[in-house]
Amino acid sequence: MTVYLGFDFGTRRIGVSVGDSVTRSARPLPAITQDWSAIGRLNAEWGPAAFVVGLPLGRDGEDQPMTGRARAFAAELKSRFGRPVYLCDERYTSVAAQGDLRLARAGGTLRRRVRKGDEDSAAARLILEQWLAEPRETQDRGRKTDKP
């Protein structure tokens, strides 16, 4: 089984998820601030084979202001931890995550108030699951951190 950490990069918080190659599913972890020591602890705890970072693109696939920041975050992950980093198109994952959390709350499986960090990590879960569902050759093509 191969473990991966997924990230939904944001300027205030970073959503985090963990998933694996066997189930091809992921689960959200608590969101973190932009704190490299927290990311180091996640890396030590989970020992991921690679990181997957959501790449915020515009509706037509064009770069937007956050795209460069997410690429820089991905490049820093690779530099600091020496693991492969894959970028995954994250269009609409935040909206889908908000919907998932609303449904969980309405269905009674989520009993507390939804916090913004919950949405960020739910989006990280969707990003990682989307990447895990892609064929391997598509995943390898998505590895763009060599040229941030």
Secondary structure, DSSP 8 states (H G I E B T S, - for coil): --EEEEEE--SS-EEEEEEETTT--EEEEEEE-S-HHHHHHHHHHH--SEEEEEE-B-TTS-B-HHHHHHHHHHHHHHHHH---EEEEE-TTHHHHHHHHHHHHHHTTS--S---HHHHHHHHHHHHHHHHHHS-HHHHHHT--TT--
